[in-house]
């Protein structure tokens, strides 16, 4: 699903020529950004999107992971990846995707202009993003539906502006920070505090059409702090940054990306070292390394310590989300996995692969009262016993992105492909949990599911799954529309309409918008709604200009 899209985008990106964005294209897109919404139409929320670019990760490793296992092509070590190796200055595209600090300053300028003009829309954001984007692969004469690689070479603001102009009928985009905690050329390109600042300002500049999700990476025990001049002043726990984002900065949830090797349930049993790139040789989980069954790139003690820290930090995140009534959106696909042999060993059931839907189910299962305790295996009591007690969650909600790894092609008795698709083991386990646990704890989204719209066998499998009477009520209530834009597996002009047109009017209204209101707790009286009202008031954002809020008021929900 993920890999094919990336391979297809390389030739298109290389064929584009460098030029400025024509004025008529800018004007068309600015107009689209500020298209008035139709009050009689349904509420639409894209619950899973991105504006990140190649500077926010190890671009070479990120794109290289897409190609592994695809027709024998290995792009990770290919010279083609100079295009997304943003820390090197010998390539063509990287320098044109502006540094994050520069874009933060641009957003401050936009906020100042909007305040002076008493703006009621996002025209300033869209016009400024286009005028300041002078880059190869930036022109969108086809209204922005370019191959996915282009998004990694554009400014983040340009990605945001294209999202607003390409989908003027979407009232709200949930936009995720994404922290892979990976180094490029010896340097970690991700700055959580500065990322926080950018997405906070984007929320304001978009007048509430782009509501951010803060990233969390359990490998980072602490994050750097900076003064107003950008000078580093110290360190603080990452979990404190998450609390600040939600309580003070207008963030509505948390995004985690376990593709780098961490597990939501037990990192001693299932955690894999984050090496920063796909590594065929590092197949050892932390417990195997600690107990001497195999050698990894870390020592036995390092394996134990990493597993302890990751478990401790993930459990702190769960408790914070429970306290603040905010959800977790997680990558839940085998695509992008850092260490395939470690995360998805052939001899292990898929339900015990790293980051499986079954492990998220154990986290949410009210009948499981304790977390796994590494002390049982090591004899070392590194943390208080409280770390291992699992609360009976009342508010904790998790959405499994990418439809819990979707559908898999079946094989015949000889191991040959049949052309028939069935729900994969992760999706099957997720649906079973959702059917027996009706608290609304586990959700699915439709992101990165382009193959369902373009390949008849997958469409048939999807429709059969949605129409299965065992799943009907659960899926109607606990599936969210999400695109995963600008990732390649969402690059289809008819992506939104393709899914929307499959559903009955009632189901369409729920999946395309109302379910996200419930998942992100946007209704009046919920803590997130109260925090957002306070946030908009503090930044002089008139609620009449916040489209999702106006839609909810029409429905008596705000």
N, C-alpha and C positions, 0 to 999 in steps of 0.2 A: 504494500500500500504506500509506504513512505518512500522506498528506494526507487521505484520506477519513475516517480514524479521528478526526483532530483536528477536522474540520468537524462531525462528528456529535456531539461531546462538548459543544459550546458551549451548545446549548439545554438539555441535561440539567443542566449545571452552574448555569446561570442560574436554573433552576426550583427548585433546592434551597433550603430555608429554614434559617436559622441556629438551632442548638440544641446542647445538650450530648449526649454519647453516653449512651444509657440504660444503667443498671447491668446489666440482664439481657444486653445486647449485650456489654458489657465482660466479664462473667463467662463468656459463651459463648466469646468469643475467647481469653480467658486459658486456659480449659480446652483449647481447640484447640492453642494454642501448646505446651502441655506434654503433648500426646497421645503416649503411649509408642509407639515404633515396633514393627512386627511383624518379629521376627528372620527369619521365613521369607520375607518380601517381598524384592523386588529393591532394590539400591542406586539411589537417585535423586539426581541432581545437576542443578540448574538452572545452566548454565554461563554465563548472560548475563542479569543483572538489574540494577536500579537502585533506589535509595531517594532520589535527588536530588530537589530541588524547585525552584521558580522563582527562589529566591534564589541558586542556584548558576550561573545564566547570565543572559543578557539575555533575560528571559522574553518580551518583546514580539517580539523578532527571532526567537527560537526557534520560537514558535508561528506567527508570521507566515510563516515559511518553509514550513510544512506546507501552506498554502493556495495557494501559487503554482501556477498552471496548472490549478487545479481549478474547473471550471465558471465560469471567469472571475471567481472570487471572490478578492479580495486583502484578507486580514485584517491585513496588516502595518501598514497605516496606519489601521486601523479603531479606533473608540473602544471596541469590545468588548475590546480588548487591555489596557484598564486593569486587567482581572482578573489579569493576570500581569506587570504593570509594577511589580515589587516595590519599586523604589526611590522610587516616588511614594506619598504618604500620603493621597491623596484618593480612593483606591479602597476596595473592600469587603474583598477577600480577603487581600491581601498581608501586612498586619501580623500575621495570625494564624499564618502559617508562621514559626516562630521563627528568630531569627538563629543562625548556626552556633555561635557561642561559647556561647550559652545551652544549646544541645543537647549540647555537649561537657560542660558542667557537669552536666547531667541524667544523662548516661552515667556520669560519675564518682560521682554519688549512687547510681545503680543498682549499680555495682560495689561500693560500700561496703556497701549493704544485702545484696547477695548474699554477700559475705564474712562478714558477721555471721550470716547465716542458713544458711551452708554450703549454698547453693542447688545443686540438681541439674538445674534446668531454666530456662526463659526467662520464667516467670510474672511476675517483677518488671519485666522490660523491657516486656512486653505490657501489663500493668496501668498502669504509669507513663505509657507512651505514650498510652494511651486517656484517662487522667484529666487529663493536661495538654493534650490537644488539644481546644480549644473553638473551633470554626471552622466556617464555612459549608462545605458539601461534605465534611464529615468523617464523617457517620453512615453506617454500612455495614450496614443492616438486611438486605441481600442478601449478607452475608458478604464485603463488600468489593469486589465486582465492579462498581465504578463506572466511568464514562467516564474516559478517560485524563487529562483535564485536572485532575481532582480530585487526582491525585498531586502535581501542581505547586503545589497550594494547601495541602497538608498538611505537617506536620512530617516531617522525614526519619525520625525515630524511629517515627512513626505508620505511615509506609510500610513500614518494616522489620517492625513488629509485625503489620501486615495480611498481609505475605508469609508470616510464620511461621504465622499462624492460618489463612489460606486454603489453604495447602498443607502440612498436618501430615505428609504422607507423603513430603515431599522432605527428604532428609537433609542437604543442603548447598546453599547458594546462593552463587555467585560474584558478588559485588556490586561494581560498578565506580564509582570516581571518574570524573567526566567534566569535562574542562577545554576549553572552547571559546575561552578567551582573548578574550572579547568584552566591550565596554564597554556600560553602560546608564546613560544620562543623564550621560555623561562619566566614569563610574566603573567599574572592573573589579570585579565582585562576587566573583570567585573567589580564594580564599586557600589555595594548595596546602598550606602547612604546617599550617593549622588543619583542613583537610580530612583530612590524614593522621592527625591526632590523633583526629578523629571516627571514622574507619573502624577505626582500631586499637582504640578503646574498644568499638565495636559488635561487633567480632570477639570480644572478651572477654565482653561482656554476653550475647551469643547462645550462649555456650559452644561456639564453633566451628561453629555452623550457618551463619554468614555470614562467608565468607572474602573479603577485599577484593582488588581489583586497583587498583594505583596509576595515576593518569592521567599522561600525558606529552604536552606540547604544544611542538613544536620552536621555536615563535616565542618562547617564554620561555627566554632564555639563562640567567637566574637567577631565583630565588624569594626572597621575604623570609623572614628568620628572626626569631623572637620569644623573649623570656624568659618565665619562669613567670608573670609578671604580664600577659602579652599585649602588652608593649611591643616595638616593632620594634628589632632589634639590628643588622641588616645584611642582606647578600645572600649567597647561595651558588648554585653551579650547580644547575640543575634535576635534572641527572642524578645528583647526590649525594643529593638527596631520594629519588629512585627507589631508589638503592642502600640507603639507610637503611630505606625501607619494606619491602624484601624481606629484608634481612639481620637486621633488628632488630624489625620491627613486625608480623610475621605476614601480610604480603601475599604472594600466590601468582602474580602476573602483572602485566602492564601493559596498560592500555586506551588506545588512541589513537582520535581522531575526525577523520579527514582531511576530513570534510564542510566544514570551515572553509577549505579551499583548499590544504593541503599534500599532497605526493605521496610515496609511500614510496621511489621510485626516483630521480627527478631533478626537483628543484624549479625548476631553470633552464628546462627544457623544458616542464614541466607544472604548475608552481606558480602559484597565483592569490592575489592579495592578500586578506587577511581583513579585510573592511570592516565586519564586525559585523552585517550585514543582507543580505538578498537584494538584489543590485544588477544590474539589467538592462543598465546602461550600461557596466559595467566588464568588458569581454570580453577583456582582454589578458593573456596569460601573460607571465611575467617576461622571457623571452628576447625576445619581441616588443617589449616596452617598452625593454629595454636596447639593442637593435639599431635602435631608432628606427622600426620599422614601424607603431607605433601609440602613442597616449598613454594612460597609465593614471593612477590616483590617486597613484602614486609616481613619483619621478624614475628615470632610467636607472640612476644609481648606487645608489639605494635598492633597486631591483629586483635588481641584482646582489648586494648585500649580504644581502638577505633570503634569496635563493636559496642563497647560500653557508652562511649560518647554519642554515637549516632542514636542508640536506643534512648538514652537520657534526653537528648534534644528533641527527638520526635515525640516522646511522651510529654515533654513540656509544651510542645506545640498543640497537642491534642487537648491538654487541659486549658490552654489559653483560648482555643477556639470554642470549647465548651463554655468557658466563662463569658466570652464576649458574644456568643451566639453568631459566629461567622463560620462559613463552610471551607472545606479544602477541595480544590480542584487538582486532580493528579493526572499526569501522563500515565495511561494504562494500556500500553501496546508493547509488543516485543520489538517493534521498530525503534531505531535509535539506540538500542541497548549497547552499553559501553563494552562489556566483556561477555560475549555470547556464551562461551564455554563455561564460564563461571555462573552467569545469571540463568542460563537455560541449558543445563547439562542434559545430554540425551538420556542418561540412565535414570533421571528423576522425573516424576509426574509433573506435568505443566502446572498443576495446582500448588506445587512447592517450588516453582521457579521464583526468582527474586521479583518482588512487586506484583505478584499474582493477585487476581481479584479475591481469591480465597483468603489471602493474608489480610486484605482490607476487611473482609467479612469477619475474621477473628477479632480484629480491632473493635468492630461495631457490635459484635454479638453480646447481648446482655447476659447470656448464660455462661460466659467466660469471665471469671472475676479477677484473674491475675495476669500480668504480663510475664513472658519468659524471664527467668532470672539466671544470668550468666554465672552467678555465684555457685549454682548447683554443679557447674562443670569445672570451674576454675578454683573454687575455694576462696576467692578474693572478693570481699565485700566492699566494692568501690563506692557505692552510693547508699543512701538511707533506704530502708525497706519500703518507704512510701513510693519510691520510684517504680516499684514492681506491682503496686496495687492498681488495678484498673477500675476506674469509677463506672457506675451505671449511667452512661451518657443520657442526657436529656435533650441536648441541643446539637451534638456533634453530627455533622453531615459531610459526606464525601461523594464527589462526583468522579466516576471513572471515565476519563477522557477517551475519545476514539472508540466509543461503544465497546469498551472492555475487550479490545483486540479483534472485534468483529467476527467475520466468517472465514472459514478455512476450506480449501478444496479437498474433497475426499479422495482417497486412493482405493483401488480395487485390491483383490487378494494378492496380486502380483506386484503391488506397489506402484502401479501406473495411475496417473491422474485421470479422473473421471469426468471433469467438467461440472460436477455437482458440488455445491457449497452448503455447509451446515454451520450452525453457531460453533465457534471455537470453544475450547475448554474454559477459558476465562469468562467469556460471555455467558456460557451455560451456568457456571457457578454463581455469577453475579445475579442472573435471573432467578435462580433457586433461592438465593438469600433474600432477594427483594420480595419474592412471593410469600415467604414464611415470616418475614419481619416487616410489618406494615407501619412502622413508626416514621417512615420517610428518612431513614438514615443513609441509604445507599442510592445513588443516582447514576444515570448514564447520559453522555452527550453524543451528538451526531457529528462531531468534528473529524476531519481527515477521512471522510468516508466517500470520496469521489467515485471509487470503483462501484459503489452501489448504484450510482447514477449513470455509469458509462458501460457497465458489463451486465448483460442480461441475467446470467446465472446468479450473480451477487444480488441483483435487484429482486429476483425471485426468492432467494433465501431471506432477504430482509423483510419482504412483505409477508412471507409465511411466519416469520418470527413475531412480527408486530401483530399479526392476526390470530396467533395462537391464543385460544381462549384462556389458557392458564396464565398468560402474561398480560392479557388485554388491559385490565384495570390498572395494574402496576405500571405498565409502560406509558399509558396515557397520562398518569399522574407524576411519573418520576424520570421522564426523558426530557432533556433540554436540547433546543437547537443550538448548535455551536459550529463554527466553520473551521477553526484553526488557521484562518487567514493570517499571514500571507504564505503559509507553508504550501509546498507543491501539491499535497493531497487535498487541498481545498481549491485549487486553481481551476475553476470551471465557471463560466459565465452564469450558467443556470443553477448554481449550487443551492442557493436559498430557495428559489422557486421550485426546483426539482423535488426537494423534500416537502415543501409546503403543499404542493399539489397532490401529494399522496394521501393526505389525511382528510377526514371529514371536517366540517366547519368547527365542531366542538373540539375535536382532538387537535386541529391546527391551532386554535386559539391558545390551548394549553401548552403544547410543545414549543410553539414559536415564541412564546412570551410569558404566559401566566405561570408556568412551572418555574421559570427563572426567578420570578418575583418571590415565590415561596422559598426556593433554594437559597437565594441571596438575602432573604429576610427584609424585603423592601416595603412590606406593608406597614401602614400606620400602626404604631404601638410596639413594633419590634425595635430592639436596640439599634440595629443598623439604620433604620429609618430615622430614628431620633438623632443619631450622630450626624447623618447627612444633612438634616435640617439645620443643625448647629453649624456645620461646615459651610453650607451655602450662605448662611447669614453672616458668618465671619468674613467671607470673601465677597460680599455684596452681589451675590448671584440671585437674581429674581427668580422665584420658583415658577413664574409664568413662562420662563425661557428654558426650563428643564423638562424636556419632552416626556421622559418616562414618568415623571411625577405628575405631569398634566394628564397623561393617559390614566394613571391610577386614580386620580381625582374623579375623572369621568366615570370610572367604574365603582366609585365609593370605597376605594382601597387606600386612599391617602388623605 
